[in-house]
Amino acid sequence: MEKIKVAVVGLGYVGLPLARLFATRYPVVGFDVKKSRIAELMSGHDATLEVSDDVLGSVLLPHVPGETEKGLYCTDNLNDIRSCNYYIVTVPTPVDKHHNPDLTPLYRASETVGKVIGKGDIVIYESTVYPGVTEEECVPVIEKTSGLVFNQDFFAGYSPERINPGDKEHTVEKIKKITSGSTPEIGEKVDALYRSVITAGTFRASGIRVAEAAKVIENSQRDINIAFVNELSKIFNVLGIDTFEVLEAAATKWNFLPFKPGLVGGHCIGVDPYYLAQIAQDRGYHPEVILAGRRINDTMGEYIANRVVKCMIKKDIPVRNAKVLVMGFTFKENCPDVRNTKVYNVVTALEDYGIQVTIYDPWAKPEDVRKEYGLELTHECPEETFDSIILAVAHQEFAKFDIRSLAKEKHVIYDVKGCLNPAWVDARL
Ligand SMILES: NC(=O)c1ccc[n+]([C@@H]2O[C@H](COP(=O)([O-])OP(=O)(O)OC[C@H]3O[C@@H](n4cnc5c(N)ncnc54)[C@H](O)[C@@H]3O)[C@@H](O)[C@H]2O)c1
């Protein structure tokens, strides 16, 4: 049987759960450039909360695993991944301030792999990209750094990650995995590797570019669908109809898609469509639907703030210096991830009106929010009362109490998620 020793490069929301899963069966070395992340993981804790301390502890090894020793060792030392023969890259794929794809982490990770990859080894990319990135952008970096020849000395694969942070039901092994390889034989090897740990099974795509495209359209489709219901929400607001009531009625038809309006933040859905748009534009096609969806979704934060202010004015609540509580700051419920959260846009738009905003989020880390956004946030439920309350994120903790207890007698309650008792709220998105 072939010897398998896996290196996972990039131990974030995607890399760590994957490394943990492979470590239940193979020797695995997790590599990350962030020293503090390595120290935290080797102490048995994952701050992203994707892998529990118990589960992480059950696979952690205090040393680089031997050839047949299953388990996970995490490191920032390049030499520790030299003995691996499968390199899986799970580094971020952000956009820059002009929304152009920033492939820097992928280039750096490819250099890292290029320094250690040996003859016959396979590198598999999992980061979300546009079609062509693996073979046209990453592989040349490995060839240059290693001096090896692609599809002769080393091989490549692409297997997109589909996890959903905070979702304890659809965990990595329970999601069908798309696999692909740079030759048919490598496609089969990559598929066999994932098949051996993914209980939901695999789908072998015909090639790397097909697998890359499949992932980027999954997230773009979601973005466009949410943009459509966000636009509906704006229309129904003008017409004086409750969007959630309309959606509930329409969803009784068998083929109506049950999307809800909302803030589209995070690291994936609000970012990946720009990757697809960029490659299309680069090849002379100017996407309309994809970018229209992005424009609508990116303006929802300000829209929500404006609606809250209108509700306050209608109720004769003075806006300037009003105290508004924003409940939830993470980009989605029940996870600590604040990357690209659009609740930030709600907060800054409210502050533009001279409103004093208090942010309460039991999941987000105050230090992350301070560092990334320059905002203060409280973990504890405030004891004072507010002129307005905006439920921005449906964390499980918020369902446990009557949020009217946090409101002054004359108040506005605005429900972004459509999950509060409709009798309590002045308006919903
Ligand atoms: N988070 C998700 O829900 C999700 C889901 C599916 C796919 N993806 C995709 O997976 C990829 C990774 O996303 P993530 O959420 O895990 O990111 P992340 O920011 O949580 O983690 C990335 C890790 O990579 C490390 N890193 C950065 N550059 C590195 C380098 N050159 N060498 C080694 N380590 C490096 C960082 O320190 C960090 O720990 C992205 O392309 C993303 O679009 C993410």
The ligand as a Gaussian input file, in Angstrom:
#p B3LYP/6-31G(d) Opt

LIG

0 1
 N      -14.161000      29.716000       6.247000
 C      -15.010000      29.082000       5.458000
 O      -16.139000      28.935000       5.773000
 C      -14.597000      28.489000       4.137000
 C      -15.418000      27.524000       3.566000
 C      -15.043000      26.967000       2.363000
 C      -13.891000      27.417000       1.725000
 N      -13.132000      28.398000       2.291000
 C      -11.918000      28.812000       1.597000
 O      -10.827000      28.170000       2.238000
 C       -9.685000      29.031000       2.234000
 C       -9.181000      29.227000       3.647000
 O      -10.166000      29.894000       4.395000
 P      -10.171000      29.917000       5.976000
 O      -11.513000      30.431000       6.371000
 O       -9.716000      28.630000       6.539000
 O       -9.056000      31.030000       6.253000
 P       -8.411000      31.405000       7.672000
 O       -8.007000      32.816000       7.592000
 O       -9.310000      30.943000       8.774000
 O       -7.127000      30.482000       7.761000
 C       -6.063000      30.555000       6.925000
 C       -4.802000      30.173000       7.687000
 O       -3.747000      30.179000       6.753000
 C       -2.621000      30.744000       7.368000
 N       -1.710000      31.207000       6.327000
 C       -1.792000      32.334000       5.576000
 N       -0.789000      32.361000       4.684000
 C       -0.069000      31.230000       4.872000
 C        1.077000      30.675000       4.256000
 N        1.679000      31.303000       3.254000
 N        1.555000      29.509000       4.714000
 C        0.948000      28.870000       5.746000
 N       -0.140000      29.336000       6.370000
 C       -0.651000      30.503000       5.934000
 C       -3.166000      31.841000       8.262000
 O       -2.258000      32.170000       9.292000
 C       -4.443000      31.178000       8.790000
 O       -4.225000      30.490000       9.999000
 C      -10.133000      30.304000       1.533000
 O       -9.834000      30.215000       0.175000
 C      -11.628000      30.291000       1.713000
 O      -12.290000      31.008000       0.697000
 C      -13.445000      28.921000       3.501000

